[in-house]
Amino acid sequence: MSKTTMTQREAYRLMLRKYPDVMNVDEVSEVLGVSTKTCYKLIRSGKITSLKVGRAYRIPKAHLFSYLIIGSK
């Protein structure tokens, strides 16, 4: 029986495949399982890198991967 292993990055990509490449705060909070208020705190503290477009924050999926990989170490 062959056992397939997956890297953390591949696992995160698989988990997030239904989300767009650039996510809003609601989508990120859903992925992380936290409230939007907590998500805003993570953004303001610099733990999650984001882009501000007008009054809204946009989080590229690559930045969320970085947060998840760093947080899992």
Buried (B, 14 or more C-beta within 10 A) or exposed (E): EEEEEEEEEEEBEEEBEEBEEBBBBEBBBBBBEEEEEEBBEBBEEEEBEBEEEEEEBBBBBEBBBBBBEEEEE
